[in-house]
Amino acid sequence: MLTLEQAASGERTYRAREAVRRPLGSTSLIAFVGPTAAGKNFLMEQSELPIVGTVTTREKRPTDGPGYRYLSHDEVLARIEAGRLVQYAVHPPNVYGSELEDYALDAPNAADIYYHAVYALENKGFENVRAVSVLTPPEQWMSQLFERFEGMEIGKIFGRLDEARHSLRWIRSQHLGNRATNRLVVINQTDNVVSNIDKIHSFADGKFVPPPSDEATASAIDAMERTIGTMYSRIT
């Protein structure tokens, strides 16, 4: 039986069996990336793009939508070993992934993806993979963080904040000084939802969407990093 450690080491090079990969040749994936509670799921839902279902080994959360299936570690690892999953990501101690049935074929699909898994998606059989990085103004994000963290164990909160910090570093590396057509950054504010959805639709259609200035992007990242520091100080 495949171990969690073996699955983690093979995540980037994993390829599903041909019967799983072949139908994805005309299906694109829009990977939404960003810190916890930044609004990724909100933007996915508002965009009305088909949202990829998820198999996971973690426990159910109150915020989970209907697209989740909760399996044991052994069940998920067996599906990886058999090449049944389209893609997966190990985020110890949990594993997340998707099966062919979780996709709307021949269309752009939206998925909430860990920052470190984006490159691993590029050899999974999709027509193309594009990433949307989601940033949020600090006051709005802090409110959303408190809501997300309510009742959560301190250790798990620290883990989420560490993950958020790494995610922001990845976004900084991808967008500052970079005009790649397969990368889009949006600043998720309550008063620009319609504008952001228009950008996401154009991006999903393969069009180039002018990004915010490097100064605006860097300022948004800096503000979110300061929010992480504030959160640490409030819960310690």
NORVEN-V26470 format. One record per residue. N is the residue number from 1. RES is the residue in one letter. PSI is psi in degrees with one decimal (* if undefined). Layout:
BEGIN
n->[N	N]
res->[RES	RES]
psi->[PSI	PSI]
END
This chain:
BEGIN
n->[1	2	3	4	5	6	7	8	9	10	11	12	13	14	15	16	17	18	19	20	21	22	23	24	25	26	27	28	29	30	31	32	33	34	35	36	37	38	39	40	41	42	43	44	45	46	47	48	49	50	51	52	53	54	55	56	57	58	59	60	61	62	63	64	65	66	67	68	69	70	71	72	73	74	75	76	77	78	79	80	81	82	83	84	85	86	87	88	89	90	91	92	93	94	95	96	97	98	99	100	101	102	103	104	105	106	107	108	109	110	111	112	113	114	115	116	117	118	119	120	121	122	123	124	125	126	127	128	129	130	131	132	133	134	135	136	137	138	139	140	141	142	143	144	145	146	147	148	149	150	151	152	153	154	155	156	157	158	159	160	161	162	163	164	165	166	167	168	169	170	171	172	173	174	175	176	177	178	179	180	181	182	183	184	185	186	187	188	189	190	191	192	193	194	195	196	197	198	199	200	201	202	203	204	205	206	207	208	209	210	211	212	213	214	215	216	217	218	219	220	221	222	223	224	225	226	227	228	229	230	231	232	233	234	235	236]
res->[M	L	T	L	E	Q	A	A	S	G	E	R	T	Y	R	A	R	E	A	V	R	R	P	L	G	S	T	S	L	I	A	F	V	G	P	T	A	A	G	K	N	F	L	M	E	Q	S	E	L	P	I	V	G	T	V	T	T	R	E	K	R	P	T	D	G	P	G	Y	R	Y	L	S	H	D	E	V	L	A	R	I	E	A	G	R	L	V	Q	Y	A	V	H	P	P	N	V	Y	G	S	E	L	E	D	Y	A	L	D	A	P	N	A	A	D	I	Y	Y	H	A	V	Y	A	L	E	N	K	G	F	E	N	V	R	A	V	S	V	L	T	P	P	E	Q	W	M	S	Q	L	F	E	R	F	E	G	M	E	I	G	K	I	F	G	R	L	D	E	A	R	H	S	L	R	W	I	R	S	Q	H	L	G	N	R	A	T	N	R	L	V	V	I	N	Q	T	D	N	V	V	S	N	I	D	K	I	H	S	F	A	D	G	K	F	V	P	P	P	S	D	E	A	T	A	S	A	I	D	A	M	E	R	T	I	G	T	M	Y	S	R	I	T]
psi->[133.8	138.7	164.0	-39.0	-41.8	-39.6	-42.1	-41.9	-24.0	8.7	-46.0	-33.3	-3.1	136.9	127.4	163.9	157.9	-35.4	-24.5	-39.7	-40.0	-45.4	-11.1	0.1	-21.7	23.8	126.7	157.7	126.5	105.5	115.0	122.4	141.7	170.2	159.2	140.0	16.6	-15.6	19.6	-49.8	-35.8	-47.7	-37.8	-45.4	-42.0	-29.5	-21.8	18.9	148.0	128.6	127.6	132.9	163.9	133.0	137.9	154.3	-4.1	168.9	156.3	140.8	152.8	-26.6	-2.9	138.6	-173.2	-7.5	8.3	142.5	128.7	117.3	163.3	162.4	-42.7	-41.3	-45.9	-42.7	-35.3	-37.2	-35.3	-47.2	-33.0	-1.9	25.3	-25.3	142.8	-46.8	162.3	163.3	133.4	122.5	83.2	135.4	11.4	159.0	137.6	145.4	-174.1	153.4	167.8	-36.7	-14.3	-1.4	148.1	108.3	153.7	32.3	161.7	132.3	144.4	141.1	143.9	115.3	137.4	142.1	-38.2	-7.9	-5.9	-49.1	-31.0	-16.5	-14.5	-11.1	25.7	0.6	-4.0	151.9	-44.4	162.5	124.7	144.4	131.6	114.9	129.8	121.4	159.0	139.1	144.5	-41.2	-43.7	-42.9	-42.1	-42.2	-43.2	-34.1	-45.8	-39.5	-42.3	-36.2	-6.7	123.6	-0.1	146.2	146.4	-43.6	-39.7	-35.1	-45.5	-41.2	-41.8	-39.1	-38.3	-43.9	-41.5	-41.9	-44.3	-37.7	-41.6	-36.4	-39.8	-44.3	-41.6	-43.3	-28.4	-26.3	-26.1	119.3	15.2	130.6	36.7	138.0	-11.4	18.7	135.1	136.1	134.5	144.9	110.5	93.2	153.9	-22.9	6.3	26.5	-47.2	-44.3	-43.6	-39.3	-39.5	-42.1	-43.0	-40.3	-45.3	-42.8	-43.9	-27.9	0.9	9.5	152.7	128.8	118.2	128.1	166.0	162.4	156.5	-35.1	-43.6	-40.5	-46.7	-39.9	-41.3	-41.0	-45.4	-42.9	-39.6	-35.2	-37.3	-35.3	-38.3	-44.8	-41.2	-42.3	-43.9	-46.8	-28.0	-23.1	5.1	*]
END
